[in-house]
Amino acid sequence: MKIAISGYVGVGKTTLSQELSRYLKEKYGIHAQLVIPSFKDIAASKGLSLEEFQEIASKDPNIDKEFDKYIKQMVQRYEHSIIGTWLAIWTIQDADLKIFLTTDLEVRIRRIMQRDGMDYETAKRHILIRDRQNYERYLNVYGIDISRPFDVAHLIINTTYFSVNDEIAIIDTALHRRGVLK
């Protein structure tokens, strides 16, 4: 079973991926490997800020291609995986369930403020810059318009209105309806 979870920064991809993995193990005995690498982690490993690394990636499409190749290789190693990245629903084409998360901008700002210790204006600027950079980069590198998830997603959840437990209940139902879980 492969579950792909995508969405912009601050929508809850990592939180949902982690909680869904735990839920599947507890309820069904399924160990779904988390595949949630991020540009932020790669930037830190290179001693760069995320913004610096994003700028480099905007000029070198091989960075994105290598990153996505690495994700696909990781996914192939596991019988069950949950992939939580910006492009998962587009790049993991054989995913059993493709989920796109969305959230109001104000909620995203608040989440990034809490997660990264930013003030309001810094968090808002960070989100808007990353959204624009990623939109442009993915369109240029892959021809993927990340503003159109409804073209590929099986399920779109606005996390503004649902708790993580609610989201998992929705996903559980979708997995059953798609015949992934019996």
Secondary structure, 3 states (H helix, E strand, C coil): CEEEEEECCCCCHHHHHHHHHHHHHHHHCCCCEEECCCHHHHHHHCCCCHHHHHHHHHHCHHHHHHHHHHHHHHHHCCCCEEEECCCHHHHCCCCCEEEEEECCHHHHHHHHHHHHCCCHHHHHHHHHHHHHHHHHHHHHHHCCCCCCHHHCCCEEEECCCCCHHHHHHHHHHHHHHCCCCC
